[in-house]
Amino acid sequence: MLRSMTAFASAQGADGAFSWSWEVRSVNGKGLDLRLRVPDWIPGLEQALKEKFSAALDRGNVTLSLKMSREDGAGRLGVNAQMLEDALTALEAVEAAAMAKGLSLAPATAADLLSVRGVMEAGSVEEDTDALRAVLMRDVAPVLEAFVAMRSGEGAHLAEVLTAHVEEIERLTQAASQILETRRDDMEAAFREALTRVMDGAGASDSARIAQEVALLAVKADVTEEIDRLRAHVAAARDLIAEGSPVGRKLDFLAQEFNREANTLCSKSQHTELTQIGLALKTVIDQMREQVQNVE
């Protein structure tokens, strides 16, 4: 099925002291442009995410954001042994100096020692980043799945819209084909009238040349090939829509070819009704090209 390049997905997760949130969004792009905003202190995470998303997507400007936070209590309090030793040494020196002067100090408590700056400190916990990366990679899988599902859902709607455009192009092409007989009679009458006017003022030696020029104009005004190519493009467009993504580039090229034939049809028309059909074709084709820009 077709997939759109426009989508959004988000989710939250947690493991141990860590919690995080994912956010993935994408817009139209000529190719696949992945922009990742992830913590750089988890080795290998960015590359692993790029590989995972690249395998699932073909086109679009995709932004993936991972925001992580850690509980404050994750860092446990501990005693700095060296600072405690320094505090005890200082306490002994103070008590010795006081005794030397005949002074008696109140005994120090453990709370007194722990209140000394530097004795108590928040201990750092070594994290297993490999294990955390593995958890994150498992957690992102359903996010990617939801993201692709949204692109597919949008793509199904695009397929309906594009199919309607193709059917309208087919209808207008058929209308152009049906009008050719009437156009041929009208153009023949116009050519004969013009030829009569020219022949009345031309010498006998010019009559053959004039007839050749009129015949050449009739050949140049023939739009049979343009109508045949429009029909072929209609069949190709249906095949691409049925094939499904990634066909966005092919559909874009085909829309350009549709437009080329419609332009030629208008330029060669020389007939009011056929010109109106050609202009209607150009309108529908422009609408189709706009929608095709969203197809992956």
SVG drawing of the C-alpha trace seen along z (x, -y; Angstrom):
<svg xmlns="http://www.w3.org/2000/svg" viewBox="-19 -38 69 43">
<polyline fill="none" stroke="black" stroke-width="0.4" points="0.0,0.0 1.0,-3.6 2.6,-5.4 2.6,-9.0 5.8,-10.9 3.9,-12.8 3.4,-11.2 3.9,-11.5 4.3,-9.1 5.3,-9.3 5.6,-7.1 7.1,-7.0 9.2,-4.3 11.1,-3.6 13.7,-1.2 15.2,-1.3 16.2,-4.8 15.6,-6.1 12.5,-7.3 12.3,-8.7 10.0,-9.9 10.2,-9.3 8.9,-11.6 9.1,-10.9 7.8,-13.2 8.3,-13.5 7.5,-15.7 8.0,-15.5 11.6,-15.0 13.2,-14.0 15.2,-11.3 15.5,-10.0 17.0,-12.5 17.2,-11.2 17.9,-13.7 18.4,-12.2 18.5,-14.0 19.5,-11.3 21.9,-11.3 25.5,-11.1 26.6,-9.3 25.1,-6.0 27.6,-4.6 26.2,-3.1 22.6,-4.2 22.5,-6.8 23.9,-4.5 21.6,-1.6 18.6,-3.9 19.7,-5.1 20.0,-1.6 16.6,-0.6 14.8,-3.6 16.6,-3.4 15.5,0.2 11.9,-0.7 11.7,-4.0 12.5,-5.1 11.8,-8.8 11.0,-11.8 12.7,-14.3 12.4,-12.4 13.2,-13.8 13.6,-11.4 13.9,-12.8 14.7,-10.9 14.5,-12.8 15.8,-11.0 15.7,-11.8 17.0,-10.0 15.5,-9.9 17.4,-12.1 17.7,-9.2 19.6,-7.2 22.9,-8.5 23.3,-7.0 24.9,-8.9 28.2,-7.6 31.1,-8.5 34.3,-9.9 36.8,-7.9 39.7,-10.4 37.6,-13.4 36.4,-11.4 40.1,-10.6 41.0,-14.3 38.1,-15.4 39.1,-12.9 42.7,-14.1 41.6,-17.7 39.4,-16.8 42.2,-15.1 44.4,-18.1 41.7,-20.5 41.1,-18.3 44.9,-18.1 45.2,-21.9 42.3,-22.4 43.7,-20.0 47.1,-21.7 45.3,-24.9 43.3,-23.1 40.1,-23.3 37.5,-20.5 35.5,-20.1 32.2,-18.3 32.6,-15.0 32.0,-15.0 29.2,-12.9 28.9,-11.0 26.4,-13.6 29.0,-16.3 31.5,-14.5 28.9,-13.8 28.0,-17.4 31.6,-18.4 31.7,-19.5 32.9,-16.7 32.5,-13.8 29.1,-12.8 28.8,-12.8 26.5,-11.6 28.0,-8.4 28.0,-8.0 26.5,-4.8 28.2,-3.2 25.6,-2.4 25.7,0.5 25.2,-1.6 25.1,1.6 22.1,2.9 20.4,-0.5 20.9,-0.7 19.4,2.7 16.4,1.7 15.9,-1.5 16.2,0.4 13.4,2.8 11.3,-0.1 11.6,-2.1 10.3,0.8 6.6,0.2 7.1,-3.5 8.5,-2.9 5.7,-0.5 3.1,-3.1 4.9,-5.7 4.9,-3.4 1.2,-2.5 0.3,-6.2 2.2,-6.7 0.3,-3.7 -3.0,-5.1 -2.3,-8.4 -1.1,-6.6 -4.4,-4.7 -6.2,-8.1 -3.7,-9.3 -4.4,-6.2 -8.1,-7.0 -7.5,-10.7 -5.0,-9.8 -7.3,-7.1 -10.0,-9.6 -7.7,-12.0 -6.6,-9.2 -10.2,-8.3 -11.0,-12.0 -8.0,-12.1 -9.2,-9.0 -12.7,-10.5 -11.4,-13.7 -9.1,-11.8 -12.1,-9.7 -14.0,-13.0 -11.2,-14.4 -11.1,-11.2 -14.8,-11.4 -14.7,-15.0 -12.0,-14.4 -14.5,-13.4 -16.4,-16.7 -13.2,-18.6 -12.0,-17.0 -15.1,-18.1 -14.9,-21.6 -11.2,-22.0 -11.7,-20.6 -14.4,-23.2 -12.2,-26.0 -9.3,-24.8 -11.4,-24.7 -12.7,-28.2 -9.2,-29.5 -8.0,-27.7 -10.7,-29.2 -9.8,-32.7 -6.2,-32.1 -6.8,-30.4 -9.0,-33.3 -6.0,-35.6 -3.3,-33.1 -2.1,-32.1 -2.6,-28.6 1.1,-27.9 0.6,-28.4 -2.4,-26.1 -0.4,-22.9 1.9,-24.6 -1.0,-26.0 -2.7,-22.6 0.6,-21.1 0.8,-23.7 -2.8,-23.1 -2.2,-19.4 0.9,-20.0 -1.1,-22.1 -3.7,-19.3 -0.9,-16.8 0.6,-19.2 -2.8,-19.6 -3.3,-15.9 -3.6,-15.0 -4.1,-11.2 -0.7,-10.4 -1.2,-12.7 -4.5,-11.0 -2.9,-7.6 0.0,-8.5 -2.5,-9.9 -4.3,-6.6 -0.9,-4.8 -0.1,-7.1 -3.4,-6.3 -2.7,-2.6 0.8,-3.2 -0.5,-5.3 -3.0,-2.7 -0.2,0.0 2.0,-2.2 -0.8,-3.0 -1.6,0.7 2.1,1.6 2.5,-0.7 5.4,-2.5 8.1,-3.3 6.8,-4.7 6.6,-8.4 9.4,-9.4 7.9,-7.4 4.4,-8.9 6.0,-12.4 7.7,-11.7 4.5,-10.3 2.6,-13.4 5.1,-15.5 4.5,-13.4 0.7,-13.8 1.2,-17.6 3.4,-17.5 0.7,-15.8 -2.0,-18.1 0.1,-21.1 0.6,-19.7 -3.1,-18.9 -3.9,-22.6 -1.3,-24.0 -2.5,-21.9 -6.2,-22.0 -7.5,-24.8 -10.9,-23.8 -12.9,-25.5 -14.3,-22.3 -11.0,-20.4 -9.2,-23.4 -11.6,-23.4 -11.0,-19.6 -7.2,-20.3 -7.5,-23.0 -9.6,-20.7 -6.9,-18.1 -4.2,-20.5 -6.2,-21.4 -6.7,-17.8 -3.1,-16.9 -1.9,-19.9 -4.0,-18.6 -2.6,-15.1 1.0,-16.4 0.4,-18.2 -0.8,-15.0 2.0,-12.9 4.5,-15.1 3.3,-13.4 3.8,-9.8 6.9,-7.9"/>
</svg>
